[in-house]
């Protein structure tokens, strides 16, 4: 009779499967929450006279956002309390509170005119327009005559 040792945790897994399990994990597996859910995605585009920062935040309202500038950084945060109530005829009732919040911070370049930053929220997208300073805007090309 032969004694065979069995490891129940590695049963049926090859070395390749173990490596895949270790390296194919998301931040949410390590931290305990999903980064993509708690921090909305952002697109930043550059125009001739400004930058536009589009932040995907569906389900929120204008009043839920807080946008501020501190120490050369643009801070966008939001907080919303979701309430759902469920009552049943009988001796018990259940009430659940759920808070959604996020905070994103962006370093502002010296090219940005912080006095004229504007924002609007429409169709689940928060658009923040970051105007450039006059000396940072692209100037029209100029031809230099050779003498």
C-alpha positions, 0 to 999 in steps of 0.5 A: 500500500502506497501513501499519497499526500493530497493538497486540497488547495492545489488539487487539479492545478498546474504550475501555469494555472497557479501563475495565472491565479497570482498575476491575473488578479485585479486591484479589487482582489488585493484591496477589497473593493473595485477601483473602477466602481469607486473611481469613475473613468476620466477622459482628458482632451486638449483643444487649442485654448483649453483642456476638457476633463470628462468624468463618467458619473451616472446616477448622480446630481449636480448637488452631489459634486464638490469641485475645488482647487487646493495647492495646485491640484483640482479635486473632484469628489462626490457623495450620495446617500442611497436609501431603500426601504422595505416594509412587510406586514408583520413584526419586522421592517428593514431599512438599508443605507448605502453611501456612494462616494469618490474623490479624484485629484488631478495636478494642474499645470502652470498652463491652466488659468484657474480663475476661469475653470467651469463645469457642467453635468449632463447625461451622467458626464461631468465636464470640467473645462480648464482654460489655458493661459494666453501665453500657453495657447498655440499661436498661428504659424509665422513666416520669417523673411530672410534678408 
